[in-house]
Amino acid sequence: METLSYEKVINAPKQKIWDILWNPETYGEWTQFFSPGSVMKSDWEVGGKTYFLNAEGKGMVSTIDSLEQPNQIVFKHLGTLDQEGNEDMRSKEVMEWSGFFEKYILIDFDGRTKLHVEVQTEKNWRAHMDEGFTKGLEIIKSLAEGK
């Protein structure tokens, strides 16, 4: 496991960036580089259920470990969801990464906002994460700054 970090300074307030991150209309725009058609479904409860899904409805089962809107949110990944809606929280493959965190922290930065993202992942996913977050954070910046 390794922890990857990404940052982008954006000329917009934290709330606007938060809304772009988690609004269903914009979430799919910045996450398209991970998987086109991505959606997130959440009950927005600490300890509740959050699903990160691809266009086919498969994806990750997670929970919100900590939430302080619009300053930070920490997701804890727990398992996978197949196309039929079956959750896998106990297979050998899942147990290798279950408990990994994904953190989004928004910090006031000289009248702008620094968006800091940390994600724990297996080494073989590094290139995918690097591409997804590098391109995705550019989209968030563009949307937030109205470019």
PEHU-V711498 format. One record per run of one state. SS is the DSSP state (H for helix, E for strand, L for the rest). FROM is the first residue (numbers start at 1). TO is the last residue. Records with the same first field share a line. If there is no record, write none. Layout:
SS: FROM-TO, FROM-TO
This chain:
L: 1-1, 11-13, 23-23, 31-38, 43-45, 47-49, 54-58, 69-71, 82-86, 89-91, 96-100, 110-111, 122-122, 146-147
E: 2-10, 39-42, 46-46, 50-53, 59-68, 72-81, 87-88, 101-109, 112-121
H: 14-22, 24-30, 92-95, 123-145
